[in-house]
Amino acid sequence: MAGKRILMLAGDFVEDYEIMVPFQMLLMVGHKVDVVSPGKKAGEQVATAIHDFEGHQTYTEKRGHNFTLNATYADTKADDYDALVIPGGRAPEQLSTDESVLDLIRAFVTADKPIAAVCHGPQLLAAANVISGRKVSAYPACRAEMILAGADYQAIAIDGAVTDGKLVTAPAWPAHPAWIGQFLKVLGTKIEA
């Protein structure tokens, strides 16, 4: 299997685990992953946040690591990639105000390329108006946005994932084994123990 070229969209206060773990896992199995952020160039960084589940009504947030971008957003075209990954955290809310980001997402959807979005990442899919009629999971606090965008919101366990065609979504980072596994299948990546 030839490695795929995957684009990951990030912004400041992207969830630390949701950018770092998928980035490393996809590299580990032989894919090339470019991580970009609007207004930033390769070599610049985005701040991350760690969302934790400690028994409160919602997650807690702590400052995470800095993540160094390895590609420049201004150079990004969907035609250059085989798939898209959208991590969560607070970044998707802000990125959803950038029309160029929404156009980029729409280009992946129009080209019928695989897309994975985790936690608050589906907020970008809702803002791009590309999930109507699709089965979608997201962090439970995003439920109303998913429904208002016309999605068939799937209330699943925090460590589960949903695949609808070439779209893979999950509610939060505890679902990494589930959504990354499902995304690898969508990509045609074969992993054998």
N, C-alpha and C positions, 0 to 999 in steps of 0.2 A: 504494500500500500504506500502510495506517495503521500508525504505529509501535506496537510492543507495549510493554506494561508488564512489566518484568523485575525479579525480586528476586534479589539476590546475598547469600548468607550468608557472613559473615566472622567472624573472631575474632583475638585477638592472635597474632602470628607466622604469619598467612596469608602465602603466598608472594607476594612483591612483584610479580613479572611476572604472576602468575596472577590477581591482583585488578586491577591497574592497566591492563594491556593489554586484557583483555576489556571492562572498564568503558568505556574510551575508544573501543574499536572499536564496541561496541554503541550508544553515544551518537552516534558519527560517522555511522552509517547511519540514524539517526532514531528509535531506540528510547529509552524512558525507563527508566533503571536506578536502582533504590533499593538501597543497600547498608546492611545492618543487622548488628548484633552483639548477642547476648543481654546484657542488663544495661546496654546503652549507648543513648544518645540521639543524634539528629541533631546534628551539630556536634562530637561527641566523636570520638576517634581510636582506631584499632587500630594496633599496631606490626606491621611486616612483616619478613620474612626473605627473603634472596635465596639460593636453592639453585642451586649451580653444579655443572657436570659437568667436572671437571678431571683425569680419568684415574684417580681412586681407585676403590675398590670400591663406594663410594656417593657421594652428593653431599656437597659442603661447604656450610656455612651461614654467612652473614654478615648483619649487621643491615641492614635495608632502610629505606625511608622510612616515615613515619607516613601513614596513609590516613584522611582525614576522612569519617566516615559522613554520609550525606545523608538518612537516615530513622531512625525510632525503632523498635527491635525490638518493644517492648510493643504497638505499634499494628499489627503485621504480621499479615495474614490471607491465606491462599493465594487466596481468592476475589477479592482485589483485583489479582491478577497473572495474566499470560498464560504466564509461564515462570519457571524457576528456574535459577540458575547457582551451582555450588559450587566455588570455587577450592581449591587444596591448601595445602601447607605443613604446619606443626604444628597449626594451628587445628582441622582436622576431628577430630583425636584428642580434644581437649578438648571440642569442641562435641558429640561423640557421647555425652557423659555428661549432657547436658541433654535431658530428656524432651520439653520444649516444642519444641525444634529437631526432634527425631525426629517428633513429631506434625505439625509444619509440613510436613516432607518427605512424610510419608504422605498429607497432604491434597493435595499437588500430584500425587502418583501416583494417588490415587483419582479425581481430576478429570481424569486423562489429559492433563496439561499437559506441554509440553516441558521436559526437564531436561538440563543439561550439567554434568558433573563432571570435573575434571582432577586428575591426580597423586594426592594423598592425599584429594581430595574424595570419591571413591567410598567411603571409610571411613564417611562419614555415611550413604550409601545402604545399606551393609552393616548398620550399627547400626540403621537404621530397618527392616531386614528387607524390602526392596522390590526386590531384584535376583535373587531365585531364578529360574533358568531364562533369565536375560537375558544377552546377550553384553556383556561389560564389560571395559574396559581400565582400568588404574590404574598408578601407579608400581610397578615390579616388586617392591619390598619389601612391597607390600600384597597380593600374589598370594594368599597363604594365607587372608587375611581374605575375599577375594572368593570363593574356592572354598568356604570354610566357610559363607559366606552363601548358597551354592547357585548362584552365578553361573557362567556359561560364560566363564572368564577368557581374554582374548585377549592373548597375548604378542606385541605388535607393536613395530615400530620406535619409538624415542623421539619421532619427529616425525610419527607416524601417529595416527589416530583411528578410533573404531568407532561406528557408528550402529545402534541396535536399536530400530526404531519411532521413538518420540519421545525416546529416551534417547541422548545423545551423551557418550562418555567418551574420555579420552586419558591417556597416561602421564606427561606433564610439559609445561612451558612451551614447549619446542621444537616442540610440536605445535600451537601457536596457529593457524597458517594452516589446518591440517587441521580441527581441531575447531570453530573459529569458523566456517569455511566450511560445514561440515556442519550446525552449529547454525542458521546463517542460513537454510539450505534448509529445515530442519524448521520454522522460524518462518514460512516463506513470504516471506522477504526476498529481493528480486531485486536483484542487484548486476551492473551491466554495465560493461565496460571501454570 
